Amino acid sequence: MLVIRRYSEQRAMLLDLIQHSPARQAAEAVMQYFWPDHAKKPASAGKVTAHGVPVALIGGPLLPSQWGIFDVIESAGGRVVLNATEPGERCLVPQLTLSTDNSDLQAVLADHYLDHCVDVFQRPNTRLYDWLAVRIAQRGVRAILLWVNLHCDLWRAEAQTLRNRFGLPVVMLEAHDIPANLNRVTTRLAALIETVRSGSRPADLHQPRKSEPYAVQRTNPGDSP
């Protein structure tokens, strides 16, 4: 019980830190929360850049070696206000409220985590979109960056649904392009940010290159992957 309360307190402090820290520093804090013996201990809350275009970074695993993507986004004029990758804010389940009659604590913990898991593999995945909808609206997100790893077709297949659900431009970022093709990624992001600032609709900024393996390209929402 004491351990659960301690983690709940740490989680509350972490969520507050995330709201008041630059994206890269927030990612370090989340990593430290899940792997305290292996992750780099984050510094105290830094200054959040307020002038960048607010974007959401959504997708699968984002490794510490790939955290340079946060710097690339900021250099292109963006600002990550929602990190829904793994591990990210999406991995932090709500606080568990314990009562005095929790006779089977293990079952209570399992039920809580299973009931609040937010991920792309769930069917129906309405929980994922409901979770995103609240935070995208609260934080004024103006564009979505879809972070996909090689061979991960589940996240790739969500690109069109994300556009339809939120009415926002979606740019697909390939994990293997970081740090290999930073210049290309920076150019695409800068074009997206400029498009958002101008108020026009993006054309093909979200489309992966035709040469990219396993790239999902659809002509309309009804096409099969």
C-alpha positions in Angstrom: 0.0 0.0 0.0 2.8 2.4 0.9 4.6 1.6 -2.4 1.4 2.3 -4.4 0.9 5.6 -2.6 4.6 6.6 -3.2 4.3 5.9 -6.9 1.0 7.8 -7.1 2.7 10.8 -5.5 5.6 10.5 -7.9 3.2 10.3 -10.8 1.4 13.4 -9.8 4.7 15.3 -9.6 5.7 13.9 -12.9 2.5 15.1 -14.6 3.1 18.6 -13.2 6.7 18.5 -14.4 5.6 17.5 -17.9 3.3 20.5 -18.2 6.0 22.9 -17.2 9.1 21.4 -19.0 10.5 21.3 -22.5 9.6 18.1 -24.3 13.0 16.5 -24.2 13.4 17.1 -20.5 9.9 15.8 -19.9 10.8 12.6 -21.8 13.8 12.2 -19.6 11.6 12.5 -16.5 9.2 9.9 -17.8 12.0 7.5 -18.5 13.4 8.1 -15.0 10.0 7.3 -13.6 9.8 3.9 -15.3 13.5 2.9 -15.1 15.0 4.8 -12.1 18.2 2.7 -12.0 19.0 3.1 -15.7 17.7 6.4 -17.0 19.4 9.7 -16.8 18.0 11.8 -13.9 16.4 14.9 -15.4 17.3 18.4 -14.3 14.8 20.7 -12.6 12.0 22.1 -14.8 13.4 24.3 -17.5 11.8 27.0 -19.5 9.0 26.0 -21.9 9.2 27.6 -25.4 5.9 29.4 -25.8 6.2 30.7 -29.4 6.4 27.4 -31.2 3.4 25.9 -33.0 1.8 23.3 -30.6 2.0 19.8 -32.0 1.3 16.3 -30.7 3.8 13.5 -31.1 1.9 10.3 -31.2 3.1 6.7 -31.9 5.2 3.8 -30.8 8.6 3.5 -28.9 10.8 6.6 -28.9 14.3 5.7 -27.7 16.6 8.0 -25.8 18.9 7.9 -28.9 16.1 9.4 -30.9 15.2 12.2 -28.5 17.0 14.5 -31.0 13.6 14.6 -32.7 12.5 17.1 -30.0 15.3 19.4 -31.0 14.5 19.0 -34.7 10.8 19.9 -34.1 11.7 23.0 -32.1 14.3 24.1 -34.7 11.5 23.8 -37.3 9.3 26.1 -35.3 7.2 23.5 -33.5 6.6 22.7 -29.8 5.6 19.3 -28.5 2.8 19.9 -26.0 1.7 16.2 -26.0 4.1 13.3 -26.1 1.9 10.2 -26.7 4.8 7.9 -27.7 6.2 5.1 -25.5 7.3 5.8 -22.9 5.3 9.0 -22.7 2.4 10.6 -21.0 0.1 7.9 -22.6 1.8 5.3 -20.5 0.9 6.9 -17.2 -2.2 5.3 -15.9 -4.6 7.3 -13.7 -4.1 7.3 -10.0 -5.4 4.2 -8.2 -7.7 4.9 -5.3 -7.5 2.1 -2.7 -10.1 1.3 -0.1 -9.7 -0.6 3.2 -11.5 -3.6 1.8 -9.0 -4.4 -1.0 -8.6 -8.0 0.0 -7.0 -9.1 -3.3 -4.6 -6.2 -4.0 -3.0 -8.0 -7.0 -6.4 -8.3 -8.7 -7.2 -4.7 -8.0 -3.9 -3.6 -9.6 -4.3 -5.8 -12.6 -7.9 -4.6 -13.2 -6.8 -1.0 -12.9 -4.0 -1.2 -15.4 -6.0 -3.2 -17.9 -9.0 -0.9 -17.6 -6.8 2.2 -18.2 -4.4 0.9 -20.8 -4.3 3.3 -23.8 -2.7 1.8 -26.9 -3.2 1.3 -30.6 -3.6 -2.5 -30.6 -7.0 -2.4 -28.7 -10.1 -3.1 -30.7 -12.1 -1.1 -30.7 -9.5 1.6 -30.1 -12.0 4.2 -28.9 -10.1 4.5 -25.6 -7.0 5.8 -27.5 -9.0 8.4 -29.4 -11.0 9.5 -26.4 -7.7 10.0 -24.5 -6.2 11.9 -27.3 -9.2 14.1 -27.9 -9.3 15.5 -24.4 -5.6 16.5 -24.5 -5.5 17.7 -28.1 -8.3 20.1 -27.3 -7.0 21.2 -23.9 -3.5 22.0 -25.3 -4.5 23.6 -28.5 -2.7 21.1 -30.8 -2.5 22.3 -34.4 -0.7 19.4 -36.0 0.0 15.7 -35.4 3.3 14.1 -35.9 2.9 10.3 -36.2 6.0 8.5 -35.0 6.2 5.0 -36.6 8.8 2.3 -36.4 9.8 0.0 -39.2 7.4 -3.0 -39.5 4.8 -1.3 -37.1 1.8 -1.3 -39.4 -0.7 -0.7 -36.5 0.4 2.9 -36.1 0.8 3.5 -39.8 -2.8 2.5 -40.4 -4.0 5.2 -38.0 -2.8 8.1 -40.1 -6.1 8.6 -42.0 -8.2 8.0 -38.9 -6.3 10.7 -37.0 -6.9 13.2 -39.8 -10.6 12.4 -40.0 -11.1 12.4 -36.2 -9.3 15.6 -35.4 -9.3 17.5 -38.6 -5.6 18.3 -38.2 -2.6 17.8 -40.6 -0.7 14.6 -39.9 2.9 14.1 -40.8 4.4 10.6 -40.6 7.9 10.5 -39.1 9.9 7.3 -39.7 11.9 6.4 -36.6 14.8 5.1 -38.8 15.2 8.6 -40.2 16.5 9.8 -36.8 19.3 10.6 -36.8 20.1 9.3 -40.3 18.1 11.8 -42.4 17.8 14.8 -40.1 18.0 17.4 -42.9 15.1 15.8 -44.8 13.0 15.5 -41.6 13.7 19.1 -40.7 12.7 20.3 -44.1 9.4 18.4 -44.0 8.6 19.7 -40.5 9.5 23.3 -41.4 7.1 23.1 -44.4 4.4 21.7 -42.1 4.9 24.5 -39.5 4.8 27.2 -42.2 1.7 25.7 -43.7 0.0 25.6 -40.3 1.0 29.2 -39.5 -0.3 30.4 -42.9 -3.7 28.7 -42.2 -3.7 26.8 -45.5 -4.3 23.0 -45.7 -1.2 20.8 -46.3 -1.1 18.7 -49.5 1.1 15.7 -49.4 3.3 16.6 -46.5 2.1 13.6 -44.6 2.8 11.1 -47.3 5.8 8.8 -46.9 8.2 8.3 -49.7 7.2 5.7 -52.3 10.5 4.0 -51.8 9.9 3.5 -48.1 9.2 -0.1 -47.1 5.8 -0.9 -45.7 4.5 2.7 -46.4 0.7 2.9 -46.2 -0.6 5.2 -48.9 -4.3 5.4 -49.5 -6.2 7.4 -52.1 -9.3 7.6 -49.8 -10.3 6.4 -46.3 -12.1 3.4 -47.6 -9.1 1.8 -49.3 -7.5 -1.3 -47.7 -3.9 -1.1 -46.4 
